[in-house]
Amino acid sequence: MFYRWKYLGEGNRADGSASLVVPASEVGSGLIAFTVEVTDPYYGVKASTSIEVEIVSPPQINSLVVWPNNGTALTTVFSAHCYASSSQLPLHYAFKYRMPGATADTQLTSSLLSNILSTTLPVGNFTILAEVKDSLGGVSLEGSENIESISAVMSAVSTESAMNSLDYLCNSTRSAISQLRAIIASSKAVAEVRNNCRQSRFDNGSRADAFDFEDLRTL
């Protein structure tokens, strides 16, 4: 038997095979008609038949949100929400992470109905991956921005450094306030002496004038 295949407006494919394998990327999505014509080379008799197949797109991942984007290894709980849509329900979600230079991804959860992940991570920089599969087996994959997970020791050092910096700023502020208070107190003392001198000059006449200038020279 001799087989001639046609689909999606393509020309005849006289490969002689009773089977036709077409990559999904070649036909796209939508309602596709496949036609096969079979010829008996001995008698020259032909027969043909057609079938329509609906090819759907894989799930559409609208967003993958992961927070926080940094934390402490094996302590901080990282959460991920994957939002996807498809006409072929239900959708199943699987999460994993990828490290720079790694030859394989590390699975965090298997195929589940939940689109939410909560997990701790080891030390390193990661990309969280969400894999969404529809009821027909169509799969889409989406990756997050870089996630950093640092060791508890580094986190403690960072905290201690921040506290030391805060203590230094507080002490500097206290010192500045003390100096400002001393300046204000000195200004008040000078003002008080000048007022006393003016009062004495007013009460005692010219004798107070000499005292006034003498006092002011000592200030």
DRENPA-3360 file (N, C-alpha, C; in nm, 2 decimals, always signed):
BEGIN
1 = MFYRWKYL = +0.08/-0.12/+0.00/+0.00/+0.00/+0.00/+0.09/+0.13/+0.00 ~ +0.03/+0.23/-0.06/+0.11/+0.36/-0.07/+0.02/+0.46/+0.00 ~ +0.08/+0.54/+0.09/+0.01/+0.63/+0.17/+0.06/+0.78/+0.14 ~ -0.04/+0.87/+0.13/-0.02/+1.01/+0.10/-0.09/+1.09/+0.20 ~ -0.02/+1.17/+0.28/-0.07/+1.24/+0.39/-0.08/+1.39/+0.36 ~ -0.18/+1.46/+0.41/-0.20/+1.60/+0.40/-0.26/+1.66/+0.52 ~ -0.21/+1.77/+0.57/-0.27/+1.84/+0.68/-0.24/+1.99/+0.68 ~ -0.32/+2.06/+0.74/-0.30/+2.21/+0.76/-0.26/+2.28/+0.63;
9 = GEGNRADG = -0.32/+2.24/+0.51/-0.29/+2.30/+0.39/-0.15/+2.27/+0.33 ~ -0.08/+2.18/+0.40/+0.05/+2.14/+0.35/+0.03/+2.05/+0.22 ~ +0.14/+2.05/+0.14/+0.13/+1.96/+0.03/+0.13/+1.81/+0.06 ~ +0.12/+1.73/-0.04/+0.11/+1.59/-0.01/+0.25/+1.54/+0.04 ~ +0.24/+1.44/+0.13/+0.36/+1.38/+0.19/+0.35/+1.23/+0.15 ~ +0.41/+1.20/+0.04/+0.41/+1.06/+0.00/+0.52/+0.98/+0.06 ~ +0.52/+0.96/+0.19/+0.63/+0.89/+0.25/+0.61/+0.74/+0.25 ~ +0.49/+0.70/+0.21/+0.46/+0.55/+0.21/+0.43/+0.49/+0.34;
17 = SASLVVPA = +0.44/+0.56/+0.45/+0.42/+0.51/+0.58/+0.27/+0.52/+0.62 ~ +0.23/+0.41/+0.70/+0.09/+0.41/+0.75/+0.08/+0.50/+0.87 ~ +0.19/+0.55/+0.92/+0.19/+0.64/+1.04/+0.24/+0.78/+1.00 ~ +0.19/+0.88/+1.07/+0.24/+1.01/+1.05/+0.27/+1.07/+1.18 ~ +0.40/+1.12/+1.20/+0.44/+1.19/+1.32/+0.48/+1.33/+1.29 ~ +0.41/+1.43/+1.35/+0.43/+1.57/+1.32/+0.46/+1.64/+1.46 ~ +0.57/+1.72/+1.46/+0.60/+1.79/+1.58/+0.48/+1.90/+1.61 ~ +0.45/+1.91/+1.73/+0.34/+2.01/+1.77/+0.37/+2.15/+1.73;
25 = SEVGSGLI = +0.50/+2.18/+1.73/+0.55/+2.32/+1.70/+0.52/+2.34/+1.55 ~ +0.51/+2.24/+1.47/+0.49/+2.25/+1.32/+0.35/+2.28/+1.29 ~ +0.25/+2.24/+1.37/+0.11/+2.25/+1.33/+0.05/+2.36/+1.42 ~ +0.11/+2.40/+1.53/+0.05/+2.51/+1.61/-0.07/+2.45/+1.69 ~ -0.16/+2.55/+1.72/-0.28/+2.51/+1.80/-0.41/+2.54/+1.72 ~ -0.52/+2.48/+1.76/-0.64/+2.50/+1.69/-0.70/+2.37/+1.63 ~ -0.80/+2.38/+1.55/-0.87/+2.26/+1.49/-0.79/+2.22/+1.36 ~ -0.73/+2.11/+1.36/-0.64/+2.07/+1.24/-0.71/+1.95/+1.17;
33 = AFTVEVTD = -0.72/+1.95/+1.04/-0.77/+1.84/+0.96/-0.65/+1.76/+0.90 ~ -0.66/+1.63/+0.93/-0.56/+1.54/+0.87/-0.63/+1.45/+0.77 ~ -0.57/+1.43/+0.65/-0.62/+1.35/+0.55/-0.52/+1.25/+0.50 ~ -0.56/+1.12/+0.48/-0.47/+1.02/+0.43/-0.54/+0.95/+0.31 ~ -0.46/+0.94/+0.20/-0.51/+0.87/+0.08/-0.42/+0.74/+0.07 ~ -0.49/+0.63/+0.05/-0.42/+0.50/+0.04/-0.45/+0.44/-0.10 ~ -0.34/+0.40/-0.16/-0.34/+0.35/-0.30/-0.29/+0.21/-0.30 ~ -0.37/+0.12/-0.37/-0.33/-0.02/-0.39/-0.25/-0.02/-0.52;
41 = PYYGVKAS = -0.12/-0.04/-0.52/-0.04/-0.03/-0.64/-0.07/-0.14/-0.74 ~ -0.12/-0.25/-0.69/-0.15/-0.37/-0.78/-0.27/-0.34/-0.86 ~ -0.38/-0.30/-0.79/-0.51/-0.28/-0.86/-0.53/-0.13/-0.90 ~ -0.45/-0.04/-0.84/-0.47/+0.10/-0.87/-0.59/+0.16/-0.80 ~ -0.64/+0.10/-0.70/-0.76/+0.14/-0.63/-0.71/+0.24/-0.52 ~ -0.79/+0.35/-0.51/-0.76/+0.45/-0.40/-0.87/+0.47/-0.31 ~ -0.84/+0.50/-0.18/-0.94/+0.53/-0.08/-0.88/+0.64/+0.01 ~ -0.96/+0.73/+0.06/-0.91/+0.83/+0.15/-1.01/+0.85/+0.27;
49 = TSIEVEIV = -0.95/+0.91/+0.37/-1.04/+0.95/+0.49/-0.97/+1.07/+0.56 ~ -1.05/+1.14/+0.64/-1.00/+1.26/+0.71/-1.05/+1.26/+0.85 ~ -0.98/+1.33/+0.93/-1.01/+1.34/+1.07/-0.97/+1.48/+1.12 ~ -1.05/+1.54/+1.21/-1.01/+1.67/+1.26/-0.97/+1.65/+1.41 ~ -0.86/+1.71/+1.44/-0.80/+1.70/+1.57/-0.78/+1.84/+1.63 ~ -0.83/+1.86/+1.75/-0.81/+1.99/+1.82/-0.68/+1.99/+1.90 ~ -0.59/+2.08/+1.86/-0.46/+2.09/+1.93/-0.46/+2.21/+2.02 ~ -0.45/+2.20/+2.15/-0.46/+2.31/+2.24/-0.32/+2.36/+2.28;
57 = SPPQINSL = -0.31/+2.48/+2.32/-0.18/+2.54/+2.37/-0.16/+2.49/+2.51 ~ -0.03/+2.48/+2.55/+0.00/+2.44/+2.68/-0.05/+2.55/+2.78 ~ -0.05/+2.52/+2.91/-0.09/+2.62/+3.01/-0.02/+2.75/+2.99 ~ -0.09/+2.86/+3.02/-0.03/+3.00/+3.01/+0.00/+3.04/+3.16 ~ +0.13/+3.05/+3.18/+0.17/+3.10/+3.32/+0.17/+3.25/+3.32 ~ +0.08/+3.31/+3.39/+0.07/+3.46/+3.40/+0.17/+3.52/+3.49 ~ +0.21/+3.46/+3.60/+0.31/+3.52/+3.68/+0.36/+3.41/+3.78 ~ +0.48/+3.43/+3.83/+0.54/+3.35/+3.94/+0.60/+3.45/+4.04;
65 = VVWPNNGT = +0.54/+3.45/+4.16/+0.58/+3.55/+4.26/+0.65/+3.47/+4.37 ~ +0.77/+3.51/+4.41/+0.85/+3.45/+4.52/+0.89/+3.56/+4.61 ~ +0.87/+3.53/+4.74/+0.91/+3.63/+4.84/+0.95/+3.56/+4.97 ~ +1.04/+3.61/+5.06/+1.13/+3.72/+5.02/+1.23/+3.68/+4.92 ~ +1.30/+3.78/+4.87/+1.41/+3.74/+4.77/+1.54/+3.71/+4.83 ~ +1.55/+3.72/+4.97/+1.67/+3.68/+5.04/+1.63/+3.64/+5.18 ~ +1.72/+3.56/+5.24/+1.69/+3.52/+5.37/+1.80/+3.43/+5.43 ~ +1.78/+3.37/+5.54/+1.88/+3.28/+5.61/+1.85/+3.13/+5.57;
73 = ALTTVFSA = +1.96/+3.07/+5.54/+1.95/+2.93/+5.49/+1.89/+2.84/+5.60 ~ +1.80/+2.75/+5.56/+1.73/+2.65/+5.64/+1.65/+2.71/+5.76 ~ +1.63/+2.84/+5.75/+1.55/+2.91/+5.86/+1.44/+2.99/+5.79 ~ +1.47/+3.08/+5.70/+1.37/+3.16/+5.63/+1.28/+3.08/+5.55 ~ +1.15/+3.10/+5.56/+1.05/+3.03/+5.48/+1.02/+3.11/+5.35 ~ +1.06/+3.06/+5.24/+1.03/+3.13/+5.11/+0.90/+3.08/+5.06 ~ +0.82/+3.17/+5.01/+0.69/+3.13/+4.95/+0.68/+3.17/+4.81 ~ +0.62/+3.08/+4.73/+0.60/+3.10/+4.59/+0.45/+3.08/+4.55;
81 = HCYASSSQ = +0.40/+3.17/+4.47/+0.27/+3.16/+4.41/+0.28/+3.16/+4.26 ~ +0.22/+3.06/+4.20/+0.22/+3.05/+4.05/+0.08/+3.06/+4.00 ~ +0.06/+3.16/+3.91/-0.08/+3.19/+3.86/-0.08/+3.15/+3.71 ~ -0.16/+3.05/+3.67/-0.16/+3.00/+3.54/-0.31/+2.98/+3.49 ~ -0.33/+2.97/+3.36/-0.46/+2.95/+3.31/-0.46/+2.85/+3.19 ~ -0.57/+2.78/+3.17/-0.57/+2.68/+3.06/-0.72/+2.64/+3.04 ~ -0.75/+2.59/+2.92/-0.88/+2.54/+2.90/-0.89/+2.39/+2.93 ~ -0.78/+2.33/+2.96/-0.77/+2.19/+2.99/-0.74/+2.17/+3.14;
89 = LPLHYAFK = -0.85/+2.17/+3.22/-0.83/+2.16/+3.37/-0.85/+2.01/+3.41 ~ -0.80/+1.97/+3.53/-0.73/+2.06/+3.62/-0.58/+2.08/+3.59 ~ -0.52/+2.18/+3.65/-0.38/+2.20/+3.64/-0.31/+2.14/+3.75 ~ -0.19/+2.09/+3.73/-0.10/+2.04/+3.83/+0.03/+2.12/+3.83 ~ +0.08/+2.14/+3.96/+0.19/+2.23/+3.97/+0.31/+2.15/+4.04 ~ +0.43/+2.18/+3.99/+0.55/+2.12/+4.05/+0.65/+2.23/+4.06 ~ +0.72/+2.23/+4.18/+0.82/+2.34/+4.20/+0.96/+2.27/+4.22 ~ +1.06/+2.34/+4.17/+1.20/+2.30/+4.19/+1.29/+2.42/+4.19;
97 = YRMPGATA = +1.41/+2.40/+4.22/+1.51/+2.52/+4.21/+1.63/+2.48/+4.13 ~ +1.69/+2.58/+4.08/+1.81/+2.57/+3.99/+1.92/+2.66/+4.04 ~ +2.04/+2.60/+4.06/+2.16/+2.68/+4.10/+2.25/+2.71/+3.98 ~ +2.32/+2.82/+3.98/+2.41/+2.85/+3.87/+2.51/+2.74/+3.85 ~ +2.53/+2.70/+3.73/+2.63/+2.59/+3.70/+2.59/+2.45/+3.73 ~ +2.47/+2.43/+3.79/+2.42/+2.30/+3.82/+2.38/+2.22/+3.70 ~ +2.40/+2.09/+3.69/+2.37/+2.01/+3.57/+2.23/+1.96/+3.58 ~ +2.16/+1.97/+3.69/+2.02/+1.93/+3.71/+1.95/+2.01/+3.81;
105 = DTQLTSSL = +1.82/+2.02/+3.79/+1.74/+2.10/+3.89/+1.70/+2.01/+4.01 ~ +1.68/+2.07/+4.12/+1.64/+2.00/+4.24/+1.49/+2.01/+4.27 ~ +1.42/+1.90/+4.28/+1.28/+1.89/+4.29/+1.24/+1.93/+4.44 ~ +1.14/+2.03/+4.45/+1.09/+2.07/+4.58/+0.96/+2.00/+4.61 ~ +0.87/+2.00/+4.51/+0.74/+1.93/+4.52/+0.71/+1.86/+4.39 ~ +0.63/+1.75/+4.40/+0.59/+1.68/+4.28/+0.46/+1.74/+4.23 ~ +0.40/+1.68/+4.13/+0.28/+1.73/+4.07/+0.16/+1.74/+4.17 ~ +0.12/+1.86/+4.20/+0.01/+1.88/+4.30/-0.09/+1.98/+4.24;
113 = LSNILSTT = -0.21/+1.98/+4.30/-0.31/+2.07/+4.26/-0.29/+2.21/+4.32 ~ -0.21/+2.22/+4.43/-0.18/+2.35/+4.49/-0.08/+2.43/+4.41 ~ -0.11/+2.56/+4.39/-0.02/+2.64/+4.31/+0.07/+2.73/+4.41 ~ +0.08/+2.68/+4.54/+0.16/+2.76/+4.64/+0.27/+2.67/+4.69 ~ +0.38/+2.73/+4.71/+0.50/+2.66/+4.77/+0.55/+2.73/+4.89 ~ +0.58/+2.66/+5.00/+0.65/+2.72/+5.11/+0.76/+2.62/+5.15 ~ +0.88/+2.68/+5.15/+1.00/+2.59/+5.17/+1.12/+2.67/+5.23 ~ +1.21/+2.61/+5.29/+1.34/+2.67/+5.33/+1.44/+2.62/+5.22;
121 = LPVGNFTI = +1.55/+2.69/+5.21/+1.65/+2.66/+5.11/+1.79/+2.65/+5.17 ~ +1.88/+2.58/+5.11/+2.02/+2.57/+5.16/+2.09/+2.70/+5.12 ~ +2.22/+2.71/+5.15/+2.30/+2.83/+5.12/+2.32/+2.83/+4.97 ~ +2.30/+2.95/+4.91/+2.33/+2.97/+4.77/+2.24/+3.07/+4.70 ~ +2.26/+3.08/+4.57/+2.17/+3.16/+4.49/+2.09/+3.07/+4.40 ~ +1.96/+3.10/+4.39/+1.87/+3.01/+4.33/+1.77/+3.08/+4.23 ~ +1.72/+3.00/+4.14/+1.61/+3.04/+4.06/+1.50/+2.94/+4.09 ~ +1.38/+2.98/+4.14/+1.27/+2.90/+4.17/+1.20/+2.87/+4.04;
129 = LAEVKDSL = +1.17/+2.75/+4.00/+1.10/+2.71/+3.88/+0.96/+2.65/+3.91 ~ +0.86/+2.69/+3.84/+0.73/+2.64/+3.85/+0.69/+2.57/+3.72 ~ +0.66/+2.44/+3.73/+0.61/+2.36/+3.61/+0.46/+2.33/+3.62 ~ +0.39/+2.37/+3.52/+0.25/+2.36/+3.52/+0.21/+2.26/+3.41 ~ +0.13/+2.16/+3.44/+0.08/+2.06/+3.35/-0.07/+2.06/+3.34 ~ -0.12/+2.05/+3.22/-0.27/+2.05/+3.20/-0.32/+1.90/+3.19 ~ -0.45/+1.88/+3.18/-0.50/+1.74/+3.18/-0.46/+1.66/+3.06 ~ -0.41/+1.73/+2.95/-0.37/+1.65/+2.83/-0.22/+1.63/+2.83;
137 = GGVSLEGS = -0.15/+1.68/+2.93/-0.01/+1.66/+2.94/+0.07/+1.77/+2.89 ~ +0.01/+1.88/+2.85/+0.08/+2.00/+2.80/+0.15/+2.06/+2.92 ~ +0.28/+2.11/+2.90/+0.36/+2.15/+3.01/+0.42/+2.29/+2.98 ~ +0.42/+2.38/+3.08/+0.48/+2.51/+3.07/+0.57/+2.53/+3.19 ~ +0.68/+2.60/+3.17/+0.78/+2.62/+3.28/+0.81/+2.77/+3.29 ~ +0.82/+2.82/+3.41/+0.85/+2.96/+3.44/+0.95/+2.97/+3.55 ~ +1.05/+3.06/+3.54/+1.15/+3.08/+3.65/+1.13/+3.22/+3.71 ~ +1.18/+3.22/+3.84/+1.17/+3.35/+3.92/+1.30/+3.43/+3.90;
145 = ENIESISA = +1.30/+3.55/+3.96/+1.42/+3.62/+3.97/+1.52/+3.55/+4.07 ~ +1.64/+3.60/+4.08/+1.74/+3.54/+4.17/+1.70/+3.55/+4.31 ~ +1.71/+3.43/+4.39/+1.68/+3.42/+4.53/+1.81/+3.39/+4.60 ~ +1.84/+3.47/+4.71/+1.96/+3.45/+4.78/+1.94/+3.40/+4.92 ~ +2.01/+3.29/+4.95/+1.99/+3.23/+5.09/+2.13/+3.22/+5.15 ~ +2.15/+3.30/+5.26/+2.29/+3.31/+5.32/+2.29/+3.23/+5.44 ~ +2.41/+3.20/+5.49/+2.43/+3.11/+5.61/+2.39/+3.19/+5.73 ~ +2.36/+3.12/+5.84/+2.32/+3.18/+5.96/+2.43/+3.26/+6.02;
153 = VMSAVSTE = +2.56/+3.22/+6.00/+2.68/+3.29/+6.06/+2.69/+3.43/+5.99 ~ +2.67/+3.43/+5.86/+2.68/+3.56/+5.78/+2.57/+3.65/+5.83 ~ +2.45/+3.59/+5.85/+2.34/+3.67/+5.89/+2.36/+3.73/+6.03 ~ +2.42/+3.65/+6.12/+2.45/+3.70/+6.25/+2.55/+3.81/+6.25 ~ +2.66/+3.80/+6.16/+2.76/+3.90/+6.15/+2.70/+4.03/+6.09 ~ +2.61/+4.01/+5.99/+2.55/+4.13/+5.94/+2.46/+4.20/+6.04 ~ +2.39/+4.13/+6.12/+2.31/+4.19/+6.23/+2.40/+4.26/+6.33 ~ +2.51/+4.19/+6.37/+2.60/+4.25/+6.47/+2.66/+4.38/+6.42;
161 = SAMNSLDY = +2.70/+4.38/+6.29/+2.76/+4.50/+6.23/+2.66/+4.61/+6.22 ~ +2.53/+4.58/+6.19/+2.43/+4.68/+6.19/+2.41/+4.74/+6.33 ~ +2.41/+4.65/+6.43/+2.39/+4.70/+6.57/+2.50/+4.79/+6.61 ~ +2.63/+4.75/+6.57/+2.74/+4.83/+6.61/+2.74/+4.97/+6.54 ~ +2.69/+4.97/+6.42/+2.68/+5.10/+6.35/+2.57/+5.18/+6.42 ~ +2.47/+5.12/+6.46/+2.36/+5.20/+6.53/+2.41/+5.25/+6.66 ~ +2.49/+5.17/+6.73/+2.54/+5.22/+6.86/+2.63/+5.34/+6.84 ~ +2.72/+5.33/+6.74/+2.81/+5.44/+6.71/+2.73/+5.57/+6.67;
169 = LCNSTRSA = +2.63/+5.56/+6.59/+2.55/+5.67/+6.56/+2.48/+5.73/+6.68 ~ +2.43/+5.64/+6.77/+2.36/+5.69/+6.89/+2.46/+5.77/+6.98 ~ +2.58/+5.71/+7.00/+2.68/+5.77/+7.08/+2.73/+5.91/+7.02 ~ +2.74/+5.91/+6.89/+2.78/+6.04/+6.82/+2.67/+6.14/+6.84 ~ +2.55/+6.10/+6.84/+2.44/+6.19/+6.86/+2.44/+6.25/+7.00 ~ +2.46/+6.16/+7.10/+2.46/+6.20/+7.24/+2.57/+6.30/+7.26 ~ +2.69/+6.28/+7.20/+2.81/+6.37/+7.22/+2.77/+6.50/+7.16 ~ +2.71/+6.50/+7.04/+2.68/+6.63/+6.97/+2.58/+6.71/+7.06;
177 = ISQLRAII = +2.48/+6.64/+7.11/+2.38/+6.70/+7.20/+2.44/+6.76/+7.32 ~ +2.54/+6.69/+7.38/+2.61/+6.74/+7.50/+2.69/+6.87/+7.47 ~ +2.75/+6.87/+7.36/+2.83/+6.99/+7.32/+2.74/+7.10/+7.29 ~ +2.62/+7.08/+7.23/+2.53/+7.18/+7.20/+2.47/+7.24/+7.33 ~ +2.45/+7.15/+7.43/+2.40/+7.20/+7.56/+2.50/+7.29/+7.63 ~ +2.63/+7.25/+7.62/+2.74/+7.33/+7.68/+2.75/+7.47/+7.62 ~ +2.73/+7.47/+7.48/+2.74/+7.60/+7.41/+2.62/+7.69/+7.45 ~ +2.50/+7.63/+7.47/+2.39/+7.71/+7.51/+2.40/+7.76/+7.65;
185 = ASSKAVAE = +2.46/+7.68/+7.74/+2.48/+7.72/+7.88/+2.58/+7.83/+7.88 ~ +2.69/+7.83/+7.80/+2.79/+7.94/+7.80/+2.72/+8.06/+7.75 ~ +2.64/+8.05/+7.65/+2.58/+8.17/+7.59/+2.48/+8.23/+7.69 ~ +2.41/+8.15/+7.77/+2.33/+8.21/+7.87/+2.41/+8.28/+7.98 ~ +2.53/+8.22/+8.01/+2.61/+8.29/+8.12/+2.66/+8.42/+8.07 ~ +2.71/+8.43/+7.95/+2.75/+8.55/+7.89/+2.64/+8.66/+7.89 ~ +2.52/+8.61/+7.85/+2.41/+8.71/+7.84/+2.37/+8.76/+7.98 ~ +2.38/+8.67/+8.08/+2.35/+8.71/+8.22/+2.45/+8.81/+8.27;
193 = VRNNCRQS = +2.58/+8.79/+8.24/+2.68/+8.89/+8.29/+2.66/+9.02/+8.23 ~ +2.63/+9.02/+8.10/+2.61/+9.15/+8.03/+2.49/+9.22/+8.08 ~ +2.38/+9.15/+8.11/+2.27/+9.21/+8.17/+2.29/+9.27/+8.31 ~ +2.37/+9.20/+8.39/+2.41/+9.25/+8.52/+2.49/+9.38/+8.51 ~ +2.58/+9.38/+8.41/+2.67/+9.50/+8.39/+2.58/+9.62/+8.35 ~ +2.49/+9.60/+8.26/+2.41/+9.71/+8.22/+2.32/+9.76/+8.33 ~ +2.28/+9.67/+8.42/+2.19/+9.71/+8.53/+2.28/+9.79/+8.63 ~ +2.40/+9.75/+8.66/+2.49/+9.82/+8.75/+2.52/+9.96/+8.70;
201 = RFDNGSRA = +2.55/+9.97/+8.57/+2.58/+10.10/+8.51/+2.46/+10.19/+8.52 ~ +2.35/+10.14/+8.51/+2.22/+10.22/+8.52/+2.21/+10.27/+8.66 ~ +2.24/+10.18/+8.76/+2.22/+10.22/+8.90/+2.33/+10.31/+8.95 ~ +2.45/+10.29/+8.91/+2.57/+10.36/+8.97/+2.63/+10.47/+8.89 ~ +2.59/+10.49/+8.77/+2.64/+10.60/+8.69/+2.78/+10.56/+8.63 ~ +2.87/+10.66/+8.62/+3.00/+10.64/+8.55/+3.09/+10.54/+8.61 ~ +3.08/+10.52/+8.75/+3.16/+10.42/+8.81/+3.13/+10.28/+8.76 ~ +3.01/+10.26/+8.73/+2.97/+10.13/+8.67/+3.01/+10.11/+8.53;
209 = DAFDFEDL = +3.04/+10.22/+8.46/+3.08/+10.21/+8.32/+3.22/+10.15/+8.31 ~ +3.31/+10.19/+8.40/+3.44/+10.13/+8.41/+3.44/+9.99/+8.44 ~ +3.35/+9.96/+8.54/+3.34/+9.81/+8.58/+3.28/+9.73/+8.47 ~ +3.19/+9.79/+8.39/+3.13/+9.72/+8.28/+3.23/+9.68/+8.18 ~ +3.31/+9.78/+8.14/+3.41/+9.75/+8.03/+3.52/+9.65/+8.08 ~ +3.55/+9.66/+8.21/+3.65/+9.58/+8.26/+3.60/+9.43/+8.26 ~ +3.48/+9.42/+8.30/+3.42/+9.28/+8.31/+3.41/+9.22/+8.17 ~ +3.37/+9.30/+8.07/+3.35/+9.25/+7.94/+3.48/+9.21/+7.87;
217 = RTL = +3.59/+9.28/+7.91/+3.72/+9.24/+7.86/+3.76/+9.10/+7.90 ~ +3.71/+9.07/+8.02/+3.75/+8.93/+8.08/+3.66/+8.82/+8.02 ~ +3.55/+8.85/+7.95/+3.46/+8.75/+7.89/+3.51/+8.70/+7.76;
% end
